[in-house]
Amino acid sequence: MDAPFHLIEYEIALLVRLTTAHSPKLGSLDRSEYLLLSELEKYSPLAINALADHLLLNLSTASRQVAVLEGKSYIRRYPDTNNGRISLVEITPEGLEMLHKVQKARYDAYEEMLADWSPEELEQLKSNLTRLNQDFKAWRK
């Protein structure tokens, strides 16, 4: 096995674990809720299947996550006026408020963790993470 890929794989796995471990300190949304609300903040309203596509989820997983957030009044579901068989979902004011609260906690945490990084290092990290996520999304489509 090529050593750089071994280390990259391990560091990504560790990053996911560490962010998951610290997640309760950063607000009351779990990772899936946070990502779903973030997508809806950008693209509301969305059909559930489009939301699933955005997050690379299967439709049943996206539907379960939508139901949980709907139960918390963070999103609302309503029929598409163009196609009554499709439900659209959008973030509610309560959902937006919760998302912004959690985002602020997360931004503050990253600002504290990365305080010693130079602007150039932060830009490089941002660019590389963006590229990595784009490549993950495009991989094996």
Residue pairs with C-beta under 8 A, 6 or more apart in sequence:
19 31
20 31
22 109
23 30
23 31
25 105
25 109
26 102
26 105
26 106
26 109
27 34
27 98
27 101
27 102
27 105
27 106
28 98
28 102
29 37
29 98
29 99
29 102
32 65
33 65
33 68
33 69
33 74
34 99
34 102
35 55
36 51
36 55
36 62
36 65
36 66
36 69
36 75
37 69
37 74
37 75
37 91
37 95
37 96
37 98
37 99
38 99
38 103
39 46
39 51
39 54
39 55
40 46
40 51
40 75
40 89
40 90
40 91
40 95
41 91
41 96
41 99
43 50
43 54
44 89
44 90
44 91
45 78
45 88
45 89
45 90
46 54
46 88
46 89
46 90
47 80
47 86
47 87
47 88
47 89
48 59
48 62
48 63
48 66
48 86
48 87
48 89
49 59
49 62
49 86
51 57
51 62
51 66
51 89
52 58
52 59
52 61
52 62
55 62
56 137
57 65
66 75
66 77
66 89
69 75
69 95
70 76
70 77
70 89
72 94
72 95
73 92
73 94
73 95
74 91
74 92
74 94
74 95
74 98
74 99
75 89
75 90
75 91
75 92
75 95
76 89
76 90
76 92
77 87
77 88
77 89
78 87
78 88
78 90
79 86
79 87
79 88
80 86
80 87
80 88
91 99
114 122
114 125
117 125
